Amino acid sequence: MAKREIKKRGKQETPQKRDMPSKRHPKWHSEKHLSLGTANYVLFTLGILSIIVGFVLLEFRFMILAPLLLVIGFSFLIPLSIIVGIGKGGDLQERIKESGGKME
Protein backbone atom coordinates (compact mmCIF):
# COMPACT_ATOMS: atom_id res chain seq x y z
CA MET A 1 0.00 0.00 0.00
CA ALA A 2 1.67 3.16 -1.16
CA LYS A 3 1.19 6.08 1.18
CA ARG A 4 0.08 9.30 -0.43
CA GLU A 5 1.81 12.57 0.27
CA ILE A 6 -0.07 15.66 1.31
CA LYS A 7 1.45 18.74 -0.27
CA LYS A 8 0.08 21.19 2.30
CA ARG A 9 1.69 19.75 5.41
CA GLY A 10 4.40 17.54 3.94
CA LYS A 11 3.07 14.55 5.91
CA GLN A 12 2.13 11.15 4.60
CA GLU A 13 -1.49 10.12 4.65
CA THR A 14 -2.43 6.62 5.79
CA PRO A 15 -4.30 4.49 3.25
CA GLN A 16 -8.03 4.87 3.34
CA LYS A 17 -10.19 2.06 4.65
CA ARG A 18 -11.43 1.09 1.18
CA ASP A 19 -7.83 0.57 0.04
CA MET A 20 -7.08 -1.87 2.86
CA PRO A 21 -7.89 -5.58 2.43
CA SER A 22 -10.44 -6.87 4.89
CA LYS A 23 -9.06 -8.94 7.75
CA ARG A 24 -12.15 -11.15 7.83
CA HIS A 25 -12.25 -11.87 4.11
CA PRO A 26 -9.05 -12.57 2.21
CA LYS A 27 -8.61 -10.85 -1.12
CA TRP A 28 -9.43 -14.00 -3.11
CA HIS A 29 -12.82 -14.13 -1.38
CA SER A 30 -13.87 -10.88 -3.02
CA GLU A 31 -13.45 -12.31 -6.53
CA LYS A 32 -16.59 -12.85 -8.56
CA HIS A 33 -15.98 -16.60 -8.96
CA LEU A 34 -17.73 -19.04 -6.68
CA SER A 35 -16.70 -22.62 -6.22
CA LEU A 36 -20.13 -24.04 -7.01
CA GLY A 37 -20.30 -26.99 -9.35
CA THR A 38 -22.92 -28.47 -11.59
CA ALA A 39 -24.32 -30.60 -8.78
CA ASN A 40 -24.96 -27.49 -6.70
CA TYR A 41 -26.96 -25.84 -9.48
CA VAL A 42 -28.92 -29.00 -10.27
CA LEU A 43 -29.92 -29.52 -6.63
CA PHE A 44 -30.83 -25.85 -6.25
CA THR A 45 -32.99 -25.98 -9.39
CA LEU A 46 -34.71 -29.15 -8.16
CA GLY A 47 -35.35 -27.46 -4.82
CA ILE A 48 -36.89 -24.39 -6.46
CA LEU A 49 -39.03 -26.57 -8.75
CA SER A 50 -40.17 -28.66 -5.77
CA ILE A 51 -41.20 -25.51 -3.93
CA ILE A 52 -43.06 -24.07 -6.94
CA VAL A 53 -44.91 -27.35 -7.59
CA GLY A 54 -45.70 -27.58 -3.87
CA PHE A 55 -47.31 -24.14 -3.85
CA VAL A 56 -49.26 -24.89 -7.03
CA LEU A 57 -50.54 -28.15 -5.54
CA LEU A 58 -51.42 -26.31 -2.36
CA GLU A 59 -53.56 -23.98 -4.46
CA PHE A 60 -55.48 -27.02 -5.76
CA ARG A 61 -55.88 -28.43 -2.23
CA PHE A 62 -53.62 -31.49 -2.48
CA MET A 63 -53.08 -31.52 1.27
CA ILE A 64 -50.71 -34.48 1.51
CA LEU A 65 -48.43 -34.05 -1.48
CA ALA A 66 -48.10 -30.23 -1.40
CA PRO A 67 -46.66 -29.87 2.13
CA LEU A 68 -44.40 -32.85 1.50
CA LEU A 69 -42.90 -31.20 -1.59
CA LEU A 70 -42.50 -27.91 0.28
CA VAL A 71 -40.69 -29.58 3.17
CA ILE A 72 -38.44 -31.51 0.81
CA GLY A 73 -37.60 -28.36 -1.13
CA PHE A 74 -37.00 -26.04 1.82
CA SER A 75 -35.48 -28.51 4.27
CA PHE A 76 -33.44 -30.85 2.12
CA LEU A 77 -32.77 -29.79 -1.47
CA ILE A 78 -31.88 -26.11 -0.97
CA PRO A 79 -29.52 -26.72 2.01
CA LEU A 80 -28.06 -29.77 0.27
CA SER A 81 -27.30 -27.66 -2.80
CA ILE A 82 -25.21 -25.36 -0.61
CA ILE A 83 -23.45 -28.14 1.30
CA VAL A 84 -22.51 -30.40 -1.64
CA GLY A 85 -18.84 -30.01 -2.49
CA ILE A 86 -17.71 -28.64 0.88
CA GLY A 87 -14.64 -30.45 2.14
CA LYS A 88 -13.73 -31.87 -1.25
CA GLY A 89 -10.25 -32.40 -0.01
CA GLY A 90 -7.21 -31.03 -1.67
CA ASP A 91 -5.21 -28.01 -0.77
CA LEU A 92 -6.73 -24.55 -0.36
CA GLN A 93 -4.56 -23.29 -3.24
CA GLU A 94 -5.93 -26.04 -5.51
CA ARG A 95 -9.54 -25.25 -4.66
CA ILE A 96 -8.98 -21.55 -5.27
CA LYS A 97 -7.37 -22.29 -8.64
CA GLU A 98 -10.22 -24.68 -9.50
CA SER A 99 -12.83 -22.04 -8.75
CA GLY A 100 -11.08 -19.47 -10.92
CA GLY A 101 -10.19 -17.16 -8.05
CA LYS A 102 -6.86 -15.56 -7.35
CA MET A 103 -5.10 -15.33 -4.03
CA GLU A 104 -2.75 -12.38 -3.77
N, C-alpha and C positions, 0 to 999 in steps of 0.2 A: 504494500500500500504506500504509494508515494504521498508524502505530505506536501500540501500546497503552501506556498509562501504568500503572506499578506504584505502588500507593498506599503501600506500605511504605517504599520508598527515595526515591520521587519521581523516579525515572529512567524513561526510555523503553525499552521492550523492543523488540528487533528482530523483524521478522516471522518466524514459524516457517517451516521449510523447506517444509511442505505448502502454505503460502500463496503461495510464490514460484513464478512460472512457470518451467518447465524451460528451460534454455538450449538443449538439444539438440532439443527438440520445441516448436515454437511453440504458442500456445494453441489455434489452429484445429485442430491435429493431434489434440488430445484430444477433439474432438467425436465423437459417435457415428456420424456420417455418413461413408461411404466413397464414393470416386468410382469405384465399379464399375458398369459398365453391363450391359445385357442380354446382350451378346456374352460378357462375362466369365462370367456365370452359366451360359449355354448351354454354353460350352466346358468349364467345370468339371464340369457335370453329365454331359456326354459322356465326359469323362475318368474320372469315378467309375464310370459304367456300363461303360466299356471294361475297367476293372480288375476289376469284379465278374464280368462275363462271362468274362474271362480266367481268373479263379480257378475259376469253375464248370467251364469247359472243361478246365482242368488236372486237376480232380477226375475227369473222364471220360476222361482220357488222350489228349486231342487235342494232341499234342506239337508241332505246327507252328503252329496257329492261336492256341493259348493264350498262349505266350510272346510272340508278335507283338502280341496285344492288350494284354498287360501292358506291353510296352515302349512301345507307342504311348500308352497311358494315362499312365504314369509319366513318360516322357521328353518327350512332345510336348504332349499336351492340357492337362495340369495346369499346366505352366510357361507355355504359351501363354495360358491363361485369366488368368494373373496379368499377363502382359506386354501383352496387348491393351489399347489405349487410352492407354498411356504415351506422352508426347510428342505429345499431340493438337494441340499448337499453342495459340495463344491466351495471354492473359496469366494470371499466377498468380491474380490477383483474380477473373477470369472463371471459372477452373476451380474455385476455392473456392466461388463463388456457385452454380455448376452442381451441385456435389456436395451443396449444402445446408449447408455449414459456415460458420462465422463467423470472421473474423479480427479480433481486438481488439488 
